Every structure is written in structure tokens, then in C-alpha cells.
Amino acid sequence: MMRRTTPIFVSAGLVGALALTGCGQAGQGDATTEDGRTQLTMWTHSAGNPAELEVYERIISDFNDSQDDYEVVQESFPQGAYNDAIVAAAASGDLPCLLDLDGPIMPNWAWAGYLQPLGLPTELTDSLLPTAVGVWDGEIYSAGYWDAALSIFARESVLTENGIRIPTMDEPWTQDEFGEVLATLQDAGYETPLDIGAEDTGEWWPYAYSPFVQSFGGDLIDRDSMLSADGVLNGPEAVAWGEWFAGLFADGYAGNGGTVGNQEFVDDEVALSYTGVWNAPAALESVGDDLLILPPPDLGTGPKIGGGSWQWAISSECNDPEGARAYLEFSFQDEYITEFADKQFVIPATEGAAQASQYFGDDGELRPFVEFSQEYAVLRPETPAYAVISTTFETAAKDIMNGADVQETLDRAVSEIDANIASNDGYGF
């Protein structure tokens, strides 16, 4: 019997989500169709995303047509209600066989007993980007078709006109050089030269900004023990990050009053934009061959970006995990992964799919994102405590942005994280 522990993702919207969970049991692997197939229900967060749903519909149709044992039935939820729907379904015993999840959530749901080990062939999971594979307690619980990556967008003409060196992966901008670049661009007439995305909220903050902490040499938690953030989120390296981060705003190099997305860069209101692969198509359309997709700066220990996105898992309530695994193994064909990549503008999880892609092959316009993901990506900590780490870091980073004392703010964040871990008996570590 798998342990069922109360998770830390329950929100005020849980009651409303209960209405979304009525169809789970019929597809847990113990129901059959009229032609004798075992029915497997699959939940996604993709309602309202027709491009993504189109690929899923093709995979499901192909799988159902390829064999006579199983029928996969998809149910799609709005992303804003999805996590609450999963929590509600787990509480009532109505989880589907197959469900997608955001990578950082997986350890909490595995610890809570929602999931079972994925059990896919090693040769399959070994072929994926490391950030597309979710591991908890030494076992793989989730895997995804794609990942996302961040970079700095710039116009080549703007850098050249201002005598600014174009950074490469072999020679990214250093911390000092990056500061000089921002000062030069501000002097050139860009009142706020960098769009860093600070007007966004939620998971964007740890996804986008904790890699800067890691580039300084700090981290969100001691990954050797996963039991404390002390010394890594409030040590000298993290404090140096905080002072640098606060300085971006104090010096007017970055602000938090823009719009979510990349429009300020498209409109040439900012010279640099720290943003993701999902904003690259619009930038290419507006900027064309002048667009540069640049690595983030090396702030001390090399450039870092966040890794880990939506992945697939099998619930602990699935009564036919063999069927669920058969579907997942079928779905990880390169042709489907390529289709996801080219319709969603996300990084294919296999190199074969990347090479077949219109955008991510060796000569593709978005190839730099593949290389950044391979070289720079750092998973957010694989611990059930991550939800608390995420919100605590967001609060601390926003306070620092607004001028709070860096050391005191980070010490307070560490205390909150450590208290949560202690109250949950270390989450099994």
C-alpha cells in the first residue's frame, strides 16, 4: 500500500475543483469498453491550448488504433484549476491512470502517495534531456516530451553600434561586463535597458531568478541533505546575489512596471530581454535576422537557467499500470516529440526529435535554446518542500527588489523553509 500524506498544494480553490473530478474512476484501468478494451483515463492541463491538444489527440488516436487491449480517453482541464482538481481527486480516490504535472510538483505528489514509479524502459528515459525526467527517492516518477529554456534577447545592431561584445557560450558576459553593458545601453538612451520579467508572479520568480543565485554559488536548499536552506540561501554567495539583484532595480537597469511577456523588447523600448523560448517566434517575426539569442551572464560559477517543465506520470490508483506504460512508451516517439516542439515552440526532449524539428535542429533558428538547456539547466530542488521553497523565495526576492535588507530577508526565508521541512519530519530524507 502506498503512503498517502496530505500534500502542501491544497488551495482555497479546492472546493470548486471537486466538481471537475467526477469521471476519474471509470478510467482507472478497471472498466472495459463494449469491444472488451480496458479504458484508461488521461488528464491534462491543456484545455484552451488547441495546438497542444491536437498533438495529444493524434497520439491517442494512433495508440488506440495500434492495438486491441486498451482505449485511452483524454479529459482536459484549465491550467488554473488543474492542480486543485488533482488534489481533490486524490482525496476522493478518483485519480485517473495517466496525468500530467509540472515537474517541480512531482516530488510532493509522489511523497503524498498520488503517484507510482513510472517503470518505463531505461533506454527510453536515458534518451531524454535530464531535465525532462523526474526523480524522487531514487526512482523515476515522471517524464516529459519537452523542456523550456531562458536566454537574453538582443538586437545585434544595437550591441554593435554601442561597441558591446557579443557573448558566446564559450565566453559569456561576466558579472562585471554585464554591468558595463547595462550602463552603456542606459547611456545610449534606453532608460531601462533590461526587461527581466519582474512584473510576473508565482513560479516565474524561482524559475527565472534562482539560477542567478546558483550562478553566484548559492542555492535554494542544501541539495546534499535536502533538510535545510541554511548556509546556501543565506550564505555569502546568496547575499552577493541579493545585493546584485537589488542593484539592478536601484540603478534603473531593470524595473517591474512593464507588461508580462516580451513586448517591450519587440517595441525596442528595452535593449535586452531575459525571457523564454516561448517568446522567440514573435521576436523573430518582428526583429528578424537582427535577433540574437544570448546565454545568461556568468555571475561566478558559470551561466545557469531553470530546468524542468510539464511531464507525465501514472497515478497510484491506476489498476492497469501496464496499459498506462504501454501508452506512454508509444507516445515518446520522436515524431510526436517533434510535433510538440514545432507547434508549442518548446525544446524537444530527444536529440533525434530536435534534429527533425523545423526550429531546433543544428541549423534551426531556435537551436541555441537546445544548447543552453543541455549545458546550463538546473532542476529546481527535487523535494516535497519545493512548494514552500518556491513561494518563500518569491516573497524574499520581491522584498529584496524593493530595498529590504538582503541578509535579514534571506535569513527569514531560511527560517521559514527549515521550519516547514522540520514540521514534515524532513519529508523522508
Contacts in CASP RR format, 6 or more apart in sequence:
PFRMAT RR
TARGET T0000
AUTHOR 0000-0000-0000
METHOD contacts of the structure
MODEL  1
MMRRTTPIFVSAGLVGALALTGCGQAGQGDATTEDGRTQLTMWTHSAGNP
AELEVYERIISDFNDSQDDYEVVQESFPQGAYNDAIVAAAASGDLPCLLD
LDGPIMPNWAWAGYLQPLGLPTELTDSLLPTAVGVWDGEIYSAGYWDAAL
SIFARESVLTENGIRIPTMDEPWTQDEFGEVLATLQDAGYETPLDIGAED
TGEWWPYAYSPFVQSFGGDLIDRDSMLSADGVLNGPEAVAWGEWFAGLFA
DGYAGNGGTVGNQEFVDDEVALSYTGVWNAPAALESVGDDLLILPPPDLG
TGPKIGGGSWQWAISSECNDPEGARAYLEFSFQDEYITEFADKQFVIPAT
EGAAQASQYFGDDGELRPFVEFSQEYAVLRPETPAYAVISTTFETAAKDI
MNGADVQETLDRAVSEIDANIASNDGYGF
2 113 0 8 1.000
2 116 0 8 1.000
2 316 0 8 1.000
3 111 0 8 1.000
3 112 0 8 1.000
3 113 0 8 1.000
4 90 0 8 1.000
4 112 0 8 1.000
4 113 0 8 1.000
4 114 0 8 1.000
5 111 0 8 1.000
5 112 0 8 1.000
5 113 0 8 1.000
6 112 0 8 1.000
7 87 0 8 1.000
7 90 0 8 1.000
7 108 0 8 1.000
7 109 0 8 1.000
7 111 0 8 1.000
7 112 0 8 1.000
7 114 0 8 1.000
7 384 0 8 1.000
8 108 0 8 1.000
8 384 0 8 1.000
8 385 0 8 1.000
8 387 0 8 1.000
8 388 0 8 1.000
8 420 0 8 1.000
9 83 0 8 1.000
9 87 0 8 1.000
9 105 0 8 1.000
9 108 0 8 1.000
9 109 0 8 1.000
9 387 0 8 1.000
10 84 0 8 1.000
10 87 0 8 1.000
11 83 0 8 1.000
11 84 0 8 1.000
13 81 0 8 1.000
13 84 0 8 1.000
14 84 0 8 1.000
14 87 0 8 1.000
14 88 0 8 1.000
16 81 0 8 1.000
16 84 0 8 1.000
16 88 0 8 1.000
17 81 0 8 1.000
17 84 0 8 1.000
17 85 0 8 1.000
17 87 0 8 1.000
17 88 0 8 1.000
18 88 0 8 1.000
18 92 0 8 1.000
20 77 0 8 1.000
20 81 0 8 1.000
20 84 0 8 1.000
20 85 0 8 1.000
20 88 0 8 1.000
21 85 0 8 1.000
21 88 0 8 1.000
21 89 0 8 1.000
21 92 0 8 1.000
21 94 0 8 1.000
22 89 0 8 1.000
22 94 0 8 1.000
23 41 0 8 1.000
23 75 0 8 1.000
24 41 0 8 1.000
24 43 0 8 1.000
24 75 0 8 1.000
24 89 0 8 1.000
24 94 0 8 1.000
24 95 0 8 1.000
24 96 0 8 1.000
25 31 0 8 1.000
25 93 0 8 1.000
25 94 0 8 1.000
26 39 0 8 1.000
26 41 0 8 1.000
27 39 0 8 1.000
27 40 0 8 1.000
27 41 0 8 1.000
27 73 0 8 1.000
27 96 0 8 1.000
27 97 0 8 1.000
28 41 0 8 1.000
28 95 0 8 1.000
28 96 0 8 1.000
28 97 0 8 1.000
28 315 0 8 1.000
28 317 0 8 1.000
28 318 0 8 1.000
28 319 0 8 1.000
28 320 0 8 1.000
29 38 0 8 1.000
29 39 0 8 1.000
29 40 0 8 1.000
29 97 0 8 1.000
29 318 0 8 1.000
29 319 0 8 1.000
29 320 0 8 1.000
29 323 0 8 1.000
30 38 0 8 1.000
30 319 0 8 1.000
30 320 0 8 1.000
31 38 0 8 1.000
31 39 0 8 1.000
32 38 0 8 1.000
32 39 0 8 1.000
33 39 0 8 1.000
33 71 0 8 1.000
35 68 0 8 1.000
37 68 0 8 1.000
37 69 0 8 1.000
37 70 0 8 1.000
37 71 0 8 1.000
38 69 0 8 1.000
38 70 0 8 1.000
38 71 0 8 1.000
38 320 0 8 1.000
38 323 0 8 1.000
39 70 0 8 1.000
39 71 0 8 1.000
39 73 0 8 1.000
40 70 0 8 1.000
40 71 0 8 1.000
40 72 0 8 1.000
40 73 0 8 1.000
40 96 0 8 1.000
40 97 0 8 1.000
40 98 0 8 1.000
40 318 0 8 1.000
40 320 0 8 1.000
40 323 0 8 1.000
40 324 0 8 1.000
40 327 0 8 1.000
41 72 0 8 1.000
41 73 0 8 1.000
41 74 0 8 1.000
41 75 0 8 1.000
41 96 0 8 1.000
41 97 0 8 1.000
41 98 0 8 1.000
42 56 0 8 1.000
42 60 0 8 1.000
42 72 0 8 1.000
42 73 0 8 1.000
42 74 0 8 1.000
42 75 0 8 1.000
42 96 0 8 1.000
42 97 0 8 1.000
42 98 0 8 1.000
42 99 0 8 1.000
42 327 0 8 1.000
43 74 0 8 1.000
43 75 0 8 1.000
43 76 0 8 1.000
43 77 0 8 1.000
43 82 0 8 1.000
43 85 0 8 1.000
43 86 0 8 1.000
43 96 0 8 1.000
43 98 0 8 1.000
43 99 0 8 1.000
43 100 0 8 1.000
44 52 0 8 1.000
44 53 0 8 1.000
44 56 0 8 1.000
44 74 0 8 1.000
44 75 0 8 1.000
44 76 0 8 1.000
44 77 0 8 1.000
44 99 0 8 1.000
44 100 0 8 1.000
45 76 0 8 1.000
45 77 0 8 1.000
45 78 0 8 1.000
45 79 0 8 1.000
45 80 0 8 1.000
45 82 0 8 1.000
45 100 0 8 1.000
45 310 0 8 1.000
46 52 0 8 1.000
46 53 0 8 1.000
46 56 0 8 1.000
46 76 0 8 1.000
46 79 0 8 1.000
46 100 0 8 1.000
47 53 0 8 1.000
47 76 0 8 1.000
47 77 0 8 1.000
47 78 0 8 1.000
47 79 0 8 1.000
48 76 0 8 1.000
48 78 0 8 1.000
51 343 0 8 1.000
51 344 0 8 1.000
52 340 0 8 1.000
52 343 0 8 1.000
52 344 0 8 1.000
53 76 0 8 1.000
54 343 0 8 1.000
55 336 0 8 1.000
55 339 0 8 1.000
55 340 0 8 1.000
55 343 0 8 1.000
56 74 0 8 1.000
57 74 0 8 1.000
58 336 0 8 1.000
58 339 0 8 1.000
59 330 0 8 1.000
59 331 0 8 1.000
59 336 0 8 1.000
60 72 0 8 1.000
60 73 0 8 1.000
60 74 0 8 1.000
62 330 0 8 1.000
63 70 0 8 1.000
63 72 0 8 1.000
63 327 0 8 1.000
63 330 0 8 1.000
63 331 0 8 1.000
64 70 0 8 1.000
64 71 0 8 1.000
64 72 0 8 1.000
66 330 0 8 1.000
67 326 0 8 1.000
69 323 0 8 1.000
69 326 0 8 1.000
70 320 0 8 1.000
70 323 0 8 1.000
70 326 0 8 1.000
70 327 0 8 1.000
72 98 0 8 1.000
72 327 0 8 1.000
75 96 0 8 1.000
77 85 0 8 1.000
83 102 0 8 1.000
83 105 0 8 1.000
86 95 0 8 1.000
86 99 0 8 1.000
86 101 0 8 1.000
86 109 0 8 1.000
86 114 0 8 1.000
88 94 0 8 1.000
89 95 0 8 1.000
89 96 0 8 1.000
90 112 0 8 1.000
90 113 0 8 1.000
90 114 0 8 1.000
93 317 0 8 1.000
94 317 0 8 1.000
95 114 0 8 1.000
95 315 0 8 1.000
95 316 0 8 1.000
95 317 0 8 1.000
95 318 0 8 1.000
96 315 0 8 1.000
96 318 0 8 1.000
97 314 0 8 1.000
97 315 0 8 1.000
97 317 0 8 1.000
97 318 0 8 1.000
97 319 0 8 1.000
97 320 0 8 1.000
97 321 0 8 1.000
97 323 0 8 1.000
97 324 0 8 1.000
98 312 0 8 1.000
98 313 0 8 1.000
98 314 0 8 1.000
98 315 0 8 1.000
98 318 0 8 1.000
98 324 0 8 1.000
98 327 0 8 1.000
98 328 0 8 1.000
99 312 0 8 1.000
99 313 0 8 1.000
99 315 0 8 1.000
100 310 0 8 1.000
100 311 0 8 1.000
100 312 0 8 1.000
100 313 0 8 1.000
101 109 0 8 1.000
101 142 0 8 1.000
101 310 0 8 1.000
101 311 0 8 1.000
101 312 0 8 1.000
101 313 0 8 1.000
102 203 0 8 1.000
102 309 0 8 1.000
102 310 0 8 1.000
102 311 0 8 1.000
103 134 0 8 1.000
103 142 0 8 1.000
103 308 0 8 1.000
103 309 0 8 1.000
103 310 0 8 1.000
103 311 0 8 1.000
103 380 0 8 1.000
104 203 0 8 1.000
104 308 0 8 1.000
104 380 0 8 1.000
104 386 0 8 1.000
104 387 0 8 1.000
104 390 0 8 1.000
105 386 0 8 1.000
105 387 0 8 1.000
106 115 0 8 1.000
106 134 0 8 1.000
106 136 0 8 1.000
106 141 0 8 1.000
106 142 0 8 1.000
106 311 0 8 1.000
106 313 0 8 1.000
106 382 0 8 1.000
107 136 0 8 1.000
107 141 0 8 1.000
107 382 0 8 1.000
107 383 0 8 1.000
107 384 0 8 1.000
107 386 0 8 1.000
108 384 0 8 1.000
108 385 0 8 1.000
108 386 0 8 1.000
108 387 0 8 1.000
109 115 0 8 1.000
109 313 0 8 1.000
110 136 0 8 1.000
110 137 0 8 1.000
110 141 0 8 1.000
110 384 0 8 1.000
111 136 0 8 1.000
111 137 0 8 1.000
111 384 0 8 1.000
111 427 0 8 1.000
111 428 0 8 1.000
112 384 0 8 1.000
113 316 0 8 1.000
114 315 0 8 1.000
114 316 0 8 1.000
115 141 0 8 1.000
115 142 0 8 1.000
115 313 0 8 1.000
115 314 0 8 1.000
115 315 0 8 1.000
115 316 0 8 1.000
116 141 0 8 1.000
116 314 0 8 1.000
116 315 0 8 1.000
116 316 0 8 1.000
116 318 0 8 1.000
116 321 0 8 1.000
117 139 0 8 1.000
117 140 0 8 1.000
117 141 0 8 1.000
118 125 0 8 1.000
118 139 0 8 1.000
118 140 0 8 1.000
118 141 0 8 1.000
118 142 0 8 1.000
118 143 0 8 1.000
118 313 0 8 1.000
118 314 0 8 1.000
118 325 0 8 1.000
118 328 0 8 1.000
119 140 0 8 1.000
119 325 0 8 1.000
120 140 0 8 1.000
120 143 0 8 1.000
120 325 0 8 1.000
120 328 0 8 1.000
120 329 0 8 1.000
120 332 0 8 1.000
121 329 0 8 1.000
124 143 0 8 1.000
124 329 0 8 1.000
124 332 0 8 1.000
125 133 0 8 1.000
125 140 0 8 1.000
125 143 0 8 1.000
127 350 0 8 1.000
127 351 0 8 1.000
128 143 0 8 1.000
128 144 0 8 1.000
128 332 0 8 1.000
128 349 0 8 1.000
128 350 0 8 1.000
129 147 0 8 1.000
129 347 0 8 1.000
129 349 0 8 1.000
129 350 0 8 1.000
129 373 0 8 1.000
129 374 0 8 1.000
129 377 0 8 1.000
130 377 0 8 1.000
130 379 0 8 1.000
131 147 0 8 1.000
131 306 0 8 1.000
131 307 0 8 1.000
131 308 0 8 1.000
131 309 0 8 1.000
131 373 0 8 1.000
131 377 0 8 1.000
131 379 0 8 1.000
132 143 0 8 1.000
132 144 0 8 1.000
132 145 0 8 1.000
132 146 0 8 1.000
132 147 0 8 1.000
132 308 0 8 1.000
132 309 0 8 1.000
132 311 0 8 1.000
132 349 0 8 1.000
133 140 0 8 1.000
133 142 0 8 1.000
133 143 0 8 1.000
133 144 0 8 1.000
133 311 0 8 1.000
134 140 0 8 1.000
134 141 0 8 1.000
134 142 0 8 1.000
134 143 0 8 1.000
134 311 0 8 1.000
134 382 0 8 1.000
135 141 0 8 1.000
135 382 0 8 1.000
136 382 0 8 1.000
137 428 0 8 1.000
141 313 0 8 1.000
142 311 0 8 1.000
142 312 0 8 1.000
142 313 0 8 1.000
143 311 0 8 1.000
143 312 0 8 1.000
143 328 0 8 1.000
143 332 0 8 1.000
143 349 0 8 1.000
144 309 0 8 1.000
144 310 0 8 1.000
144 311 0 8 1.000
144 312 0 8 1.000
144 349 0 8 1.000
145 331 0 8 1.000
145 332 0 8 1.000
145 336 0 8 1.000
145 337 0 8 1.000
145 340 0 8 1.000
145 348 0 8 1.000
145 349 0 8 1.000
146 309 0 8 1.000
146 310 0 8 1.000
146 337 0 8 1.000
146 340 0 8 1.000
146 341 0 8 1.000
146 344 0 8 1.000
146 346 0 8 1.000
146 347 0 8 1.000
146 348 0 8 1.000
146 349 0 8 1.000
147 307 0 8 1.000
147 308 0 8 1.000
147 309 0 8 1.000
147 346 0 8 1.000
147 347 0 8 1.000
147 349 0 8 1.000
147 373 0 8 1.000
147 377 0 8 1.000
148 276 0 8 1.000
148 277 0 8 1.000
148 278 0 8 1.000
148 307 0 8 1.000
148 308 0 8 1.000
148 309 0 8 1.000
148 346 0 8 1.000
148 347 0 8 1.000
149 276 0 8 1.000
149 277 0 8 1.000
149 305 0 8 1.000
149 306 0 8 1.000
149 307 0 8 1.000
149 347 0 8 1.000
149 369 0 8 1.000
149 370 0 8 1.000
149 372 0 8 1.000
149 373 0 8 1.000
149 376 0 8 1.000
149 377 0 8 1.000
150 208 0 8 1.000
150 211 0 8 1.000
150 274 0 8 1.000
150 275 0 8 1.000
150 276 0 8 1.000
150 277 0 8 1.000
150 296 0 8 1.000
150 305 0 8 1.000
150 306 0 8 1.000
150 372 0 8 1.000
151 274 0 8 1.000
151 275 0 8 1.000
151 276 0 8 1.000
151 277 0 8 1.000
151 293 0 8 1.000
151 294 0 8 1.000
151 295 0 8 1.000
151 296 0 8 1.000
151 305 0 8 1.000
151 368 0 8 1.000
151 369 0 8 1.000
151 372 0 8 1.000
152 272 0 8 1.000
152 273 0 8 1.000
152 274 0 8 1.000
152 293 0 8 1.000
152 294 0 8 1.000
152 295 0 8 1.000
152 296 0 8 1.000
152 297 0 8 1.000
153 262 0 8 1.000
153 265 0 8 1.000
153 272 0 8 1.000
153 273 0 8 1.000
153 275 0 8 1.000
153 279 0 8 1.000
153 280 0 8 1.000
153 283 0 8 1.000
153 287 0 8 1.000
153 291 0 8 1.000
153 292 0 8 1.000
153 293 0 8 1.000
153 294 0 8 1.000
154 271 0 8 1.000
154 272 0 8 1.000
154 273 0 8 1.000
154 291 0 8 1.000
154 292 0 8 1.000
154 294 0 8 1.000
155 268 0 8 1.000
155 271 0 8 1.000
155 287 0 8 1.000
155 290 0 8 1.000
155 291 0 8 1.000
155 292 0 8 1.000
156 166 0 8 1.000
156 290 0 8 1.000
156 291 0 8 1.000
156 292 0 8 1.000
157 290 0 8 1.000
158 164 0 8 1.000
158 185 0 8 1.000
158 188 0 8 1.000
158 271 0 8 1.000
159 165 0 8 1.000
159 166 0 8 1.000
159 292 0 8 1.000
160 166 0 8 1.000
161 188 0 8 1.000
162 184 0 8 1.000
162 185 0 8 1.000
162 188 0 8 1.000
163 184 0 8 1.000
164 181 0 8 1.000
164 184 0 8 1.000
164 185 0 8 1.000
165 173 0 8 1.000
165 177 0 8 1.000
166 292 0 8 1.000
166 294 0 8 1.000
167 173 0 8 1.000
167 294 0 8 1.000
167 295 0 8 1.000
167 297 0 8 1.000
168 295 0 8 1.000
169 295 0 8 1.000
169 371 0 8 1.000
169 372 0 8 1.000
169 375 0 8 1.000
172 294 0 8 1.000
172 295 0 8 1.000
172 296 0 8 1.000
172 297 0 8 1.000
172 298 0 8 1.000
172 302 0 8 1.000
172 303 0 8 1.000
173 181 0 8 1.000
173 297 0 8 1.000
173 298 0 8 1.000
174 297 0 8 1.000
174 298 0 8 1.000
174 300 0 8 1.000
175 244 0 8 1.000
175 297 0 8 1.000
175 298 0 8 1.000
175 299 0 8 1.000
175 300 0 8 1.000
177 297 0 8 1.000
178 297 0 8 1.000
178 299 0 8 1.000
179 253 0 8 1.000
181 272 0 8 1.000
182 193 0 8 1.000
182 194 0 8 1.000
182 248 0 8 1.000
182 251 0 8 1.000
182 253 0 8 1.000
182 272 0 8 1.000
183 253 0 8 1.000
185 193 0 8 1.000
185 194 0 8 1.000
185 271 0 8 1.000
185 272 0 8 1.000
186 192 0 8 1.000
186 193 0 8 1.000
186 252 0 8 1.000
186 253 0 8 1.000
188 271 0 8 1.000
190 269 0 8 1.000
190 270 0 8 1.000
190 271 0 8 1.000
191 252 0 8 1.000
192 252 0 8 1.000
192 253 0 8 1.000
192 254 0 8 1.000
192 255 0 8 1.000
192 269 0 8 1.000
192 270 0 8 1.000
193 253 0 8 1.000
193 270 0 8 1.000
193 271 0 8 1.000
193 272 0 8 1.000
194 248 0 8 1.000
194 253 0 8 1.000
194 254 0 8 1.000
194 270 0 8 1.000
194 271 0 8 1.000
194 272 0 8 1.000
194 273 0 8 1.000
194 274 0 8 1.000
195 254 0 8 1.000
195 258 0 8 1.000
195 262 0 8 1.000
195 264 0 8 1.000
195 265 0 8 1.000
195 270 0 8 1.000
195 272 0 8 1.000
195 273 0 8 1.000
195 274 0 8 1.000
195 275 0 8 1.000
196 208 0 8 1.000
196 248 0 8 1.000
196 254 0 8 1.000
196 255 0 8 1.000
196 274 0 8 1.000
197 204 0 8 1.000
197 208 0 8 1.000
197 256 0 8 1.000
197 258 0 8 1.000
197 260 0 8 1.000
197 261 0 8 1.000
197 274 0 8 1.000
197 275 0 8 1.000
198 249 0 8 1.000
198 254 0 8 1.000
198 255 0 8 1.000
198 256 0 8 1.000
198 257 0 8 1.000
198 401 0 8 1.000
199 255 0 8 1.000
199 256 0 8 1.000
199 257 0 8 1.000
199 258 0 8 1.000
199 259 0 8 1.000
199 260 0 8 1.000
200 208 0 8 1.000
200 260 0 8 1.000
200 261 0 8 1.000
201 394 0 8 1.000
202 390 0 8 1.000
202 391 0 8 1.000
202 394 0 8 1.000
203 390 0 8 1.000
205 390 0 8 1.000
205 393 0 8 1.000
205 394 0 8 1.000
205 397 0 8 1.000
205 398 0 8 1.000
206 220 0 8 1.000
206 380 0 8 1.000
206 389 0 8 1.000
206 390 0 8 1.000
206 393 0 8 1.000
206 394 0 8 1.000
207 306 0 8 1.000
207 307 0 8 1.000
207 380 0 8 1.000
208 274 0 8 1.000
208 306 0 8 1.000
209 245 0 8 1.000
209 393 0 8 1.000
209 397 0 8 1.000
210 219 0 8 1.000
210 220 0 8 1.000
210 306 0 8 1.000
210 380 0 8 1.000
210 393 0 8 1.000
211 296 0 8 1.000
211 304 0 8 1.000
211 305 0 8 1.000
211 306 0 8 1.000
211 376 0 8 1.000
211 378 0 8 1.000
212 241 0 8 1.000
212 244 0 8 1.000
212 245 0 8 1.000
212 296 0 8 1.000
212 299 0 8 1.000
212 304 0 8 1.000
213 219 0 8 1.000
213 220 0 8 1.000
213 233 0 8 1.000
213 237 0 8 1.000
213 238 0 8 1.000
213 241 0 8 1.000
214 301 0 8 1.000
214 304 0 8 1.000
214 378 0 8 1.000
215 241 0 8 1.000
215 296 0 8 1.000
215 297 0 8 1.000
215 298 0 8 1.000
215 299 0 8 1.000
215 300 0 8 1.000
215 301 0 8 1.000
215 302 0 8 1.000
215 303 0 8 1.000
215 304 0 8 1.000
216 237 0 8 1.000
216 238 0 8 1.000
216 240 0 8 1.000
216 241 0 8 1.000
216 244 0 8 1.000
216 299 0 8 1.000
216 300 0 8 1.000
216 301 0 8 1.000
217 237 0 8 1.000
217 238 0 8 1.000
217 241 0 8 1.000
217 300 0 8 1.000
217 301 0 8 1.000
218 232 0 8 1.000
218 233 0 8 1.000
218 235 0 8 1.000
218 237 0 8 1.000
218 238 0 8 1.000
218 241 0 8 1.000
219 232 0 8 1.000
219 233 0 8 1.000
219 238 0 8 1.000
219 381 0 8 1.000
220 229 0 8 1.000
220 232 0 8 1.000
220 233 0 8 1.000
220 380 0 8 1.000
220 381 0 8 1.000
220 389 0 8 1.000
220 393 0 8 1.000
221 228 0 8 1.000
221 229 0 8 1.000
221 232 0 8 1.000
221 233 0 8 1.000
221 381 0 8 1.000
221 383 0 8 1.000
221 385 0 8 1.000
221 389 0 8 1.000
221 417 0 8 1.000
222 228 0 8 1.000
222 229 0 8 1.000
222 230 0 8 1.000
222 231 0 8 1.000
222 232 0 8 1.000
223 381 0 8 1.000
225 429 0 8 1.000
226 381 0 8 1.000
226 383 0 8 1.000
226 385 0 8 1.000
226 421 0 8 1.000
226 426 0 8 1.000
226 427 0 8 1.000
226 429 0 8 1.000
227 421 0 8 1.000
227 426 0 8 1.000
227 429 0 8 1.000
228 414 0 8 1.000
228 417 0 8 1.000
228 418 0 8 1.000
228 421 0 8 1.000
229 389 0 8 1.000
229 413 0 8 1.000
229 414 0 8 1.000
229 417 0 8 1.000
229 418 0 8 1.000
230 414 0 8 1.000
230 418 0 8 1.000
231 238 0 8 1.000
231 414 0 8 1.000
232 238 0 8 1.000
233 393 0 8 1.000
233 410 0 8 1.000
233 413 0 8 1.000
233 414 0 8 1.000
233 417 0 8 1.000
234 407 0 8 1.000
234 410 0 8 1.000
234 411 0 8 1.000
234 413 0 8 1.000
234 414 0 8 1.000
235 410 0 8 1.000
238 410 0 8 1.000
239 406 0 8 1.000
239 407 0 8 1.000
239 410 0 8 1.000
241 299 0 8 1.000
242 400 0 8 1.000
242 406 0 8 1.000
242 410 0 8 1.000
243 406 0 8 1.000
244 299 0 8 1.000
245 397 0 8 1.000
245 400 0 8 1.000
245 401 0 8 1.000
246 400 0 8 1.000
246 401 0 8 1.000
246 403 0 8 1.000
246 406 0 8 1.000
247 253 0 8 1.000
248 254 0 8 1.000
248 255 0 8 1.000
249 255 0 8 1.000
249 256 0 8 1.000
249 401 0 8 1.000
249 402 0 8 1.000
249 403 0 8 1.000
250 403 0 8 1.000
256 401 0 8 1.000
258 264 0 8 1.000
261 275 0 8 1.000
261 279 0 8 1.000
262 273 0 8 1.000
262 275 0 8 1.000
262 279 0 8 1.000
262 282 0 8 1.000
262 283 0 8 1.000
264 270 0 8 1.000
264 273 0 8 1.000
265 272 0 8 1.000
265 273 0 8 1.000
265 275 0 8 1.000
265 283 0 8 1.000
266 282 0 8 1.000
266 283 0 8 1.000
266 286 0 8 1.000
266 287 0 8 1.000
273 279 0 8 1.000
273 283 0 8 1.000
274 296 0 8 1.000
276 369 0 8 1.000
277 345 0 8 1.000
277 346 0 8 1.000
277 347 0 8 1.000
277 366 0 8 1.000
277 369 0 8 1.000
278 344 0 8 1.000
278 345 0 8 1.000
278 346 0 8 1.000
280 293 0 8 1.000
280 345 0 8 1.000
280 365 0 8 1.000
280 366 0 8 1.000
280 369 0 8 1.000
281 345 0 8 1.000
283 291 0 8 1.000
284 291 0 8 1.000
284 365 0 8 1.000
293 366 0 8 1.000
293 368 0 8 1.000
293 369 0 8 1.000
294 368 0 8 1.000
295 303 0 8 1.000
295 368 0 8 1.000
295 372 0 8 1.000
295 376 0 8 1.000
296 303 0 8 1.000
296 304 0 8 1.000
296 305 0 8 1.000
296 376 0 8 1.000
297 303 0 8 1.000
302 376 0 8 1.000
303 372 0 8 1.000
303 375 0 8 1.000
303 376 0 8 1.000
304 376 0 8 1.000
304 377 0 8 1.000
304 378 0 8 1.000
305 372 0 8 1.000
305 373 0 8 1.000
305 376 0 8 1.000
305 377 0 8 1.000
305 378 0 8 1.000
306 376 0 8 1.000
306 377 0 8 1.000
306 378 0 8 1.000
306 379 0 8 1.000
306 380 0 8 1.000
307 373 0 8 1.000
307 377 0 8 1.000
307 378 0 8 1.000
307 379 0 8 1.000
307 380 0 8 1.000
308 377 0 8 1.000
308 379 0 8 1.000
308 380 0 8 1.000
309 346 0 8 1.000
312 328 0 8 1.000
312 331 0 8 1.000
314 321 0 8 1.000
314 324 0 8 1.000
314 325 0 8 1.000
314 328 0 8 1.000
318 324 0 8 1.000
332 350 0 8 1.000
334 348 0 8 1.000
334 350 0 8 1.000
334 352 0 8 1.000
334 353 0 8 1.000
334 356 0 8 1.000
335 353 0 8 1.000
335 356 0 8 1.000
337 348 0 8 1.000
337 349 0 8 1.000
337 350 0 8 1.000
337 353 0 8 1.000
338 348 0 8 1.000
338 352 0 8 1.000
338 353 0 8 1.000
338 354 0 8 1.000
338 356 0 8 1.000
338 357 0 8 1.000
340 346 0 8 1.000
340 348 0 8 1.000
341 347 0 8 1.000
341 348 0 8 1.000
341 353 0 8 1.000
341 354 0 8 1.000
341 357 0 8 1.000
341 359 0 8 1.000
341 360 0 8 1.000
342 357 0 8 1.000
342 358 0 8 1.000
342 359 0 8 1.000
345 359 0 8 1.000
345 366 0 8 1.000
347 354 0 8 1.000
347 360 0 8 1.000
347 369 0 8 1.000
347 370 0 8 1.000
347 373 0 8 1.000
348 354 0 8 1.000
348 357 0 8 1.000
348 360 0 8 1.000
348 370 0 8 1.000
354 360 0 8 1.000
354 361 0 8 1.000
354 370 0 8 1.000
355 361 0 8 1.000
355 362 0 8 1.000
357 364 0 8 1.000
358 364 0 8 1.000
359 365 0 8 1.000
359 366 0 8 1.000
359 367 0 8 1.000
360 366 0 8 1.000
360 367 0 8 1.000
360 369 0 8 1.000
360 370 0 8 1.000
361 367 0 8 1.000
361 370 0 8 1.000
380 386 0 8 1.000
380 389 0 8 1.000
380 390 0 8 1.000
381 389 0 8 1.000
383 389 0 8 1.000
383 427 0 8 1.000
383 429 0 8 1.000
384 424 0 8 1.000
384 427 0 8 1.000
385 417 0 8 1.000
385 420 0 8 1.000
385 421 0 8 1.000
385 424 0 8 1.000
385 426 0 8 1.000
385 427 0 8 1.000
388 416 0 8 1.000
388 417 0 8 1.000
388 420 0 8 1.000
389 417 0 8 1.000
392 413 0 8 1.000
392 416 0 8 1.000
392 417 0 8 1.000
393 413 0 8 1.000
395 413 0 8 1.000
396 409 0 8 1.000
396 410 0 8 1.000
396 412 0 8 1.000
396 413 0 8 1.000
399 409 0 8 1.000
400 406 0 8 1.000
400 409 0 8 1.000
421 427 0 8 1.000
END
